Amino acid sequence: MQKTVVGLWTCICVLFLFIFGLVPAFSNDLEHTLNEVLLHLNRRDFAAALRLFETLNREDAEKSEIRIMQASILISAGRTADARRIANNILAAEPENTDALMILADAASFGNNARERRTFLDRVIRINPAHTRALIDIANINFRDGNLRTAATFFDRALAAEPDNGEALVGRGLTHRFNGEQREAEWLFNRALNLYPWWSKPFHERARLYKGAGFLEDALIDMNVAKELDPGNYWIVLDRGLILFQMNLKQEALEELSNAIAIDPNNFYAYVYTAGIKDEFGDYEGAIRDYTAITRLKPDYYFAFEGLGVLKMREKKWAEARDVFLEAYKHAPREYNYALLAALNWMRAGRATDPRQFLAQVLRAAPRDSIEFSMLRLYNDLSGDLDVIVKIENEKDNLLKSRMLFYLASYYDVRGNTALANRFYLMVQEIDAASLIEWRLNEWVLAERGIGLRGGE
């Protein structure tokens, strides 16, 4: 979407400049045609806008300004090769035409060619050191790369050339915000939204500033305005949902984050929160759907496999849970609890010896002096439990101790020693380790068996 907007914004700006007489005047017929082009652009009907250029007489069609407009629309329509051809033809006759160079820079951006884009932008700046859009584009490149000082320098140069430029004001405000200079950031966002009260971006960024500073009510007020101005903006709707979540208004947050998903179902971020909220609310089917969506959209976010695997275990779908935790371990090979959970579910889905080949691989990677190694070996060898019990008793880290007690209890459960399993399940509950997924799994076991503090309620 952003890449499309680059070319579209350029040609709309050029058209507005023409309409308000800031570029050389053309014939009345050409004015009428370009006004029609603008109407089609506002409807994002690029094909119709481009067809209008075919109706121009030869003299008008060959004007550099008209060809630049056409090239900008071609970029918006995704036809970057045609846009490049027009720009290169203009540069052959006018080698210092900065508008043509900006077309090439936009085309490079559309193709994710950062180096080529920067080359064209540098050429523009050499020709016109005060070219505002080129300065802002270079600033944004540096900002995204984490070069805040360089980004700030180019935003300052853009503001020196055009003090009321909204993109430069907001961009410079962001460099202040990320440098921890909150007052300076707020001042620039205030200036931008006072100059452009119909523009959502300064309200959105000021809301993010307030959210980061803990002023959640002020953040929500700004985000409400931003959403009213741009209701179809995924990031605005998402951030509004996150503010509601941070305010502990989780039902409202769930509704808003679901709105974000409706806007862009292929962005994983909102699912992270909707899955967690649904899980917390007991909507396990909904949580499974959202966790599954995350694993599809962003498989390296292994926490989604964790959440999905836990809920599959709750449903006693052992083979499915095994496969999920195998994926989790593949993406996080130092999280040995995922390997243990995969092995545990493997045993429950079949025979106790089934995961041995997998466990042998894990054991080669695990630190031999760790308690996790001892537990993995117990699951692999199906013997040596007394040595593991001693190590657990001597473990000083309560979270790790609780986790290993759960796996010991589960081992006895799979081996058919229910009485001993229940004893260790109860020992897990005695340790305050609610942050662990194993503690949650343990609570479900106790509740199902009607034992323990919660199970007896």
C-alpha positions as CSV (number, residue, x, y, z in Angstrom):
1,M,0.0,0.0,0.0
2,Q,2.7,2.5,0.9
3,K,4.5,1.9,-2.4
4,T,1.4,2.6,-4.3
5,V,0.8,5.8,-2.3
6,V,4.3,7.1,-3.2
7,G,3.6,7.5,-6.9
8,L,-0.1,8.4,-6.4
9,W,0.8,11.2,-3.9
10,T,3.4,12.6,-6.4
11,C,1.0,12.9,-9.3
12,I,-1.8,14.3,-7.1
13,C,0.6,16.9,-5.8
14,V,1.7,17.9,-9.3
15,L,-2.0,18.1,-10.4
16,F,-2.9,20.3,-7.5
17,L,0.1,22.5,-8.2
18,F,-1.1,22.8,-11.8
19,I,-4.7,23.6,-10.8
20,F,-3.6,26.3,-8.4
21,G,-1.3,27.9,-11.0
22,L,2.0,26.9,-9.5
23,V,3.3,25.3,-12.8
24,P,3.1,26.9,-16.2
25,A,-0.4,27.2,-17.4
26,F,-1.8,24.9,-20.1
27,S,-4.8,25.0,-22.4
28,N,-8.3,24.9,-21.1
29,D,-8.8,21.4,-22.7
30,L,-5.7,20.1,-20.9
31,E,-7.0,21.6,-17.6
32,H,-10.3,19.8,-18.1
33,T,-8.5,16.5,-18.8
34,L,-6.2,16.7,-15.9
35,N,-9.2,17.5,-13.6
36,E,-10.8,14.3,-14.9
37,V,-7.5,12.4,-14.2
38,L,-7.6,13.7,-10.6
39,L,-11.2,12.5,-10.1
40,H,-10.1,9.0,-11.2
41,L,-7.1,9.1,-8.9
42,N,-9.3,9.9,-6.0
43,R,-11.3,6.8,-6.8
44,R,-8.0,4.9,-7.3
45,D,-9.1,4.0,-10.8
46,F,-5.6,4.1,-12.3
47,A,-6.6,2.4,-15.6
48,A,-9.2,5.1,-16.3
49,A,-6.8,7.9,-15.4
50,L,-4.2,6.5,-17.7
51,R,-6.6,6.2,-20.6
52,L,-7.2,9.9,-20.5
53,F,-3.6,10.6,-21.4
54,E,-4.3,8.8,-24.7
55,T,-6.9,11.5,-25.6
56,L,-4.3,14.3,-25.4
57,N,-3.0,16.0,-28.5
58,R,0.6,15.3,-29.4
59,E,1.9,18.6,-28.2
60,D,0.4,18.3,-24.8
61,A,1.2,14.7,-24.4
62,E,4.9,15.3,-25.0
63,K,5.3,18.0,-22.3
64,S,7.6,16.9,-19.6
65,E,5.2,17.8,-16.8
66,I,2.4,15.7,-18.4
67,R,4.8,12.7,-18.9
68,I,5.8,13.0,-15.3
69,M,2.2,12.8,-14.2
70,Q,1.6,9.8,-16.4
71,A,4.7,8.1,-15.0
72,S,3.6,8.7,-11.4
73,I,0.2,7.1,-12.1
74,L,2.0,4.1,-13.9
75,I,4.0,3.6,-10.6
76,S,0.8,3.7,-8.6
77,A,-0.7,1.1,-11.0
78,G,2.4,-1.1,-10.6
79,R,3.7,-0.6,-14.1
80,T,7.1,0.5,-13.0
81,A,8.9,-0.5,-16.2
82,D,6.7,1.8,-18.3
83,A,7.3,4.6,-15.7
84,R,11.1,4.1,-15.9
85,R,11.0,4.3,-19.7
86,I,9.2,7.6,-19.6
87,A,11.6,9.0,-16.9
88,N,14.7,7.9,-18.8
89,N,13.4,9.4,-22.0
90,I,12.9,12.7,-20.2
91,L,16.4,12.5,-18.6
92,A,18.0,11.9,-22.0
93,A,16.9,15.4,-23.0
94,E,16.9,17.0,-19.6
95,P,19.6,15.3,-17.5
96,E,18.9,17.5,-14.4
97,N,15.1,17.0,-14.4
98,T,14.6,16.2,-10.7
99,D,11.0,15.1,-11.2
100,A,12.2,12.4,-13.6
101,L,14.8,11.3,-11.1
102,M,12.2,11.1,-8.4
103,I,10.1,8.8,-10.7
104,L,13.1,6.5,-10.9
105,A,13.6,6.7,-7.2
106,D,9.9,5.8,-6.6
107,A,10.2,2.9,-9.1
108,A,13.2,1.6,-7.3
109,S,11.3,1.8,-4.0
110,F,8.4,-0.2,-5.5
111,G,10.9,-2.9,-6.5
112,N,12.6,-2.9,-3.0
113,N,15.9,-1.8,-4.5
114,A,17.1,0.4,-1.7
115,R,20.6,1.0,-3.1
116,E,19.2,2.2,-6.5
117,R,16.7,4.4,-4.8
118,R,19.3,6.1,-2.7
119,T,21.4,6.7,-5.8
120,F,18.6,8.6,-7.5
121,L,17.8,10.5,-4.4
122,D,21.4,11.6,-4.0
123,R,21.4,12.8,-7.6
124,V,18.4,14.9,-6.8
125,I,20.0,16.5,-3.8
126,R,23.2,17.3,-5.7
127,I,21.1,19.1,-8.3
128,N,18.8,20.8,-5.8
129,P,20.1,20.6,-2.1
130,A,16.7,22.0,-0.9
131,H,14.5,19.4,-2.7
132,T,12.1,18.7,0.2
133,R,10.7,15.3,-0.8
134,A,14.1,13.8,-1.6
135,L,15.5,15.1,1.7
136,I,12.5,13.5,3.5
137,D,12.9,10.2,1.6
138,I,16.5,10.0,2.6
139,A,15.6,10.8,6.2
140,N,13.0,8.1,6.2
141,I,15.5,5.6,4.8
142,N,17.9,6.4,7.6
143,F,15.2,6.3,10.2
144,R,14.1,2.8,9.2
145,D,17.7,1.7,9.3
146,G,18.1,3.0,12.8
147,N,20.4,5.9,11.9
148,L,18.6,8.5,14.0
149,R,21.2,11.1,13.9
150,T,21.5,11.1,10.1
151,A,17.7,11.0,9.8
152,A,17.4,14.0,12.1
153,T,19.9,15.9,9.9
154,F,17.9,15.3,6.7
155,F,14.6,16.1,8.4
156,D,16.1,19.4,9.6
157,R,17.3,20.2,6.1
158,A,13.8,19.6,4.8
159,L,12.3,21.8,7.4
160,A,14.8,24.5,6.6
161,A,13.6,24.4,3.0
162,E,9.9,24.1,3.9
163,P,9.2,24.9,7.6
164,D,5.6,23.8,7.5
165,N,6.1,20.4,5.7
166,G,4.0,17.9,7.6
167,E,6.0,14.8,6.8
168,A,9.2,16.5,7.9
169,L,7.6,17.7,11.1
170,V,6.3,14.3,12.0
171,G,9.5,12.6,10.9
172,R,11.6,14.9,13.0
173,G,9.2,14.4,15.9
174,L,9.8,10.6,15.6
175,T,13.5,11.0,15.8
176,H,13.1,13.0,19.0
177,R,10.7,10.4,20.4
178,F,13.1,7.5,19.7
179,N,15.9,9.5,21.3
180,G,13.8,9.9,24.4
181,E,13.3,13.6,23.8
182,Q,9.5,13.5,24.5
183,R,8.9,17.2,24.9
184,E,10.5,18.1,21.6
185,A,8.6,15.3,19.9
186,E,5.3,16.5,21.4
187,W,6.0,20.1,20.2
188,L,6.5,19.0,16.6
189,F,3.5,16.7,16.6
190,N,1.4,19.6,18.0
191,R,2.6,21.9,15.2
192,A,1.9,19.3,12.6
193,L,-1.7,18.6,13.8
194,N,-2.4,22.3,14.2
195,L,-1.3,22.9,10.6
196,Y,-3.1,19.8,9.2
197,P,-6.0,19.0,11.5
198,W,-7.5,16.8,8.8
199,W,-4.4,14.5,8.6
200,S,-4.4,11.4,10.8
201,K,-0.7,10.8,11.0
202,P,0.3,13.5,13.6
203,F,-2.6,12.4,15.9
204,H,-1.5,8.8,15.5
205,E,2.1,9.5,16.3
206,R,1.2,11.8,19.3
207,A,-1.0,9.0,20.6
208,R,1.9,6.6,20.4
209,L,4.0,9.1,22.2
210,Y,1.4,9.4,25.0
211,K,1.0,5.6,25.2
212,G,4.7,5.1,25.6
213,A,4.8,7.7,28.4
214,G,1.9,6.0,30.2
215,F,-0.8,8.7,29.4
216,L,-3.3,6.2,28.2
217,E,-6.4,8.3,28.3
218,D,-4.7,11.1,26.3
219,A,-3.4,8.5,23.9
220,L,-6.9,7.1,23.4
221,I,-8.4,10.6,22.7
222,D,-5.8,11.2,20.0
223,M,-6.2,7.7,18.5
224,N,-10.0,8.2,18.4
225,V,-9.4,11.3,16.2
226,A,-6.9,9.5,14.1
227,K,-9.4,6.6,13.5
228,E,-12.2,9.0,12.7
229,L,-9.9,10.7,10.1
230,D,-8.7,7.4,8.6
231,P,-10.9,4.5,9.7
232,G,-9.4,2.0,7.2
233,N,-5.8,2.4,8.5
234,Y,-4.7,-1.0,9.9
235,W,-2.0,0.5,12.2
236,I,-4.3,3.1,13.7
237,V,-7.0,0.5,14.5
238,L,-4.3,-1.9,15.8
239,D,-2.7,0.8,18.0
240,R,-6.2,1.8,19.3
241,G,-6.8,-1.8,20.3
242,L,-3.4,-2.0,22.0
243,I,-4.2,1.1,24.1
244,L,-7.5,-0.4,25.2
245,F,-5.6,-3.6,26.0
246,Q,-3.1,-1.7,28.1
247,M,-6.0,0.0,29.9
248,N,-7.2,-3.5,30.7
249,L,-10.4,-3.0,28.7
250,K,-9.9,-6.3,27.1
251,Q,-13.4,-6.9,25.6
252,E,-13.2,-3.5,23.8
253,A,-9.6,-4.3,22.8
254,L,-10.7,-7.6,21.4
255,E,-13.3,-5.9,19.3
256,E,-11.0,-3.3,18.0
257,L,-8.2,-5.7,17.3
258,S,-10.7,-7.9,15.4
259,N,-11.5,-4.8,13.3
260,A,-7.8,-4.6,12.5
261,I,-7.8,-8.2,11.3
262,A,-10.8,-7.5,9.1
263,I,-8.8,-4.6,7.5
264,D,-5.7,-6.7,6.9
265,P,-6.1,-10.4,7.6
266,N,-2.6,-11.1,6.4
267,N,-0.8,-9.1,9.0
268,F,0.0,-11.3,12.0
269,Y,0.4,-8.6,14.7
270,A,-3.3,-8.3,15.8
271,Y,-3.7,-12.0,16.0
272,V,-1.0,-12.2,18.8
273,Y,-3.3,-10.2,21.1
274,T,-6.7,-11.6,19.9
275,A,-5.4,-15.2,20.4
276,G,-4.2,-14.3,24.0
277,I,-7.4,-12.5,24.9
278,K,-9.7,-15.3,23.5
279,D,-7.5,-17.9,25.4
280,E,-7.9,-15.9,28.6
281,F,-11.7,-15.5,28.1
282,G,-12.1,-19.3,27.5
283,D,-12.8,-19.0,23.8
284,Y,-10.4,-21.8,23.0
285,E,-11.7,-22.5,19.5
286,G,-11.2,-18.8,18.6
287,A,-7.8,-18.8,20.2
288,I,-6.8,-21.9,18.2
289,R,-7.9,-20.2,15.0
290,D,-5.9,-17.1,15.8
291,Y,-2.8,-19.0,16.9
292,T,-3.0,-21.1,13.8
293,A,-3.2,-17.9,11.7
294,I,0.0,-16.6,13.3
295,T,1.9,-19.9,12.6
296,R,0.9,-19.5,9.0
297,L,1.7,-15.8,8.6
298,K,4.8,-15.7,10.8
299,P,6.2,-19.1,11.6
300,D,9.3,-17.8,13.3
301,Y,7.1,-16.4,16.0
302,Y,7.3,-19.6,18.0
303,F,5.2,-18.4,20.9
304,A,2.2,-19.0,18.7
305,F,3.1,-22.7,18.4
306,E,3.4,-22.7,22.2
307,G,-0.1,-21.3,22.7
308,L,-1.5,-23.6,20.1
309,G,0.2,-26.7,21.5
310,V,-1.1,-26.0,25.0
311,L,-4.7,-25.8,23.7
312,K,-4.2,-29.0,21.6
313,M,-3.1,-30.7,24.8
314,R,-6.2,-29.4,26.6
315,E,-8.3,-31.1,23.9
316,K,-6.1,-34.3,24.3
317,K,-5.2,-34.2,20.7
318,W,-1.8,-35.6,21.4
319,A,-0.5,-36.2,17.9
320,E,-1.5,-32.7,16.8
321,A,0.1,-31.2,20.0
322,R,3.3,-33.2,19.2
323,D,3.5,-31.8,15.7
324,V,3.0,-28.2,17.0
325,F,5.7,-28.5,19.7
326,L,8.1,-30.1,17.1
327,E,7.6,-26.9,15.0
328,A,8.1,-24.7,18.1
329,Y,11.3,-26.5,18.9
330,K,12.5,-26.2,15.3
331,H,12.1,-22.5,15.5
332,A,13.5,-22.2,19.1
333,P,16.1,-25.1,19.4
334,R,17.3,-23.8,22.8
335,E,13.9,-24.1,24.4
336,Y,14.2,-27.7,25.6
337,N,10.8,-27.6,27.3
338,Y,9.4,-27.6,23.7
339,A,11.3,-30.8,23.0
340,L,10.0,-32.3,26.2
341,L,6.4,-31.4,25.4
342,A,6.8,-32.8,21.9
343,A,8.2,-36.1,23.4
344,L,5.5,-36.2,26.1
345,N,2.7,-35.9,23.5
346,W,4.5,-38.3,21.3
347,M,4.3,-40.9,24.1
348,R,0.7,-40.2,24.7
349,A,-0.2,-40.5,21.1
350,G,1.5,-43.9,20.8
351,R,4.3,-45.8,22.5
352,A,6.7,-44.6,25.1
353,T,9.6,-45.4,22.9
354,D,8.3,-43.5,19.8
355,P,10.2,-40.2,20.4
356,R,13.6,-41.8,20.9
357,Q,15.1,-40.9,17.6
358,F,14.1,-37.3,18.1
359,L,15.3,-37.2,21.7
360,A,18.7,-38.6,20.7
361,Q,19.1,-35.5,18.4
362,V,18.0,-33.1,21.1
363,L,20.4,-34.7,23.7
364,R,23.4,-34.1,21.4
365,A,22.6,-30.3,21.5
366,A,21.6,-29.9,25.2
367,P,24.2,-28.9,27.8
368,R,25.2,-32.1,29.6
369,D,25.3,-30.5,33.0
370,S,21.8,-29.1,32.8
371,I,18.7,-30.5,34.6
372,E,17.0,-30.3,31.2
373,F,19.5,-32.8,29.8
374,S,18.7,-35.2,32.7
375,M,15.0,-34.9,32.0
376,L,15.5,-35.4,28.3
377,R,17.6,-38.5,29.0
378,L,14.9,-39.9,31.3
379,Y,12.3,-39.5,28.6
380,N,14.7,-41.2,26.1
381,D,16.0,-44.0,28.4
382,L,12.8,-44.5,30.3
383,S,15.0,-45.1,33.4
384,G,17.1,-43.1,35.9
385,D,14.2,-41.3,37.5
386,L,15.8,-41.4,41.0
387,D,18.7,-39.4,39.8
388,V,16.4,-36.8,38.3
389,I,14.4,-36.5,41.5
390,V,17.6,-35.7,43.5
391,K,18.5,-33.0,40.9
392,I,15.1,-31.5,41.1
393,E,15.2,-31.4,45.0
394,N,18.6,-29.6,44.8
395,E,17.4,-27.1,42.2
396,K,17.4,-23.5,43.5
397,D,15.5,-21.8,40.7
398,N,11.9,-22.3,41.6
399,L,10.5,-21.8,38.1
400,L,12.9,-24.4,36.7
401,K,12.1,-26.7,39.6
402,S,8.4,-26.3,39.0
403,R,8.8,-27.0,35.3
404,M,10.9,-30.2,35.9
405,L,8.4,-31.4,38.5
406,F,5.7,-31.2,35.9
407,Y,7.7,-33.3,33.4
408,L,8.6,-35.8,36.1
409,A,4.9,-36.1,37.0
410,S,4.0,-36.5,33.4
411,Y,6.6,-39.2,32.9
412,Y,5.1,-41.2,35.7
413,D,1.6,-40.6,34.3
414,V,2.6,-41.9,30.9
415,R,4.3,-44.9,32.6
416,G,1.0,-45.7,34.4
417,N,2.1,-44.8,37.9
418,T,-0.9,-42.4,38.6
419,A,-0.4,-42.2,42.4
420,L,3.2,-41.0,42.0
421,A,2.3,-38.7,39.1
422,N,-0.4,-37.1,41.3
423,R,2.1,-36.6,44.1
424,F,4.4,-34.6,41.8
425,Y,1.6,-32.7,40.1
426,L,0.6,-31.5,43.6
427,M,4.2,-30.4,44.3
428,V,4.1,-28.3,41.1
429,Q,1.0,-26.5,42.5
430,E,2.8,-25.7,45.7
431,I,5.3,-23.4,43.8
432,D,4.0,-20.1,42.6
433,A,4.9,-20.5,38.9
434,A,1.7,-19.3,37.1
435,S,3.8,-17.7,34.4
436,L,4.9,-21.1,33.1
437,I,2.8,-23.0,30.5
438,E,3.6,-26.2,32.4
439,W,1.9,-24.7,35.5
440,R,-1.2,-24.1,33.4
441,L,-1.1,-27.6,32.1
442,N,-0.6,-28.9,35.6
443,E,-3.7,-27.0,36.8
444,W,-5.8,-28.6,34.1
445,V,-4.7,-32.1,35.2
446,L,-5.5,-31.4,38.8
447,A,-8.9,-29.9,38.0
448,E,-9.7,-32.9,35.8
449,R,-8.8,-35.3,38.6
450,G,-10.5,-33.3,41.3
451,I,-7.4,-32.9,43.5
452,G,-5.3,-30.0,44.7
453,L,-6.3,-26.5,45.8
454,R,-8.2,-25.7,42.6
455,G,-9.2,-29.2,41.7
456,G,-11.2,-29.6,44.8
457,E,-13.1,-26.3,44.4
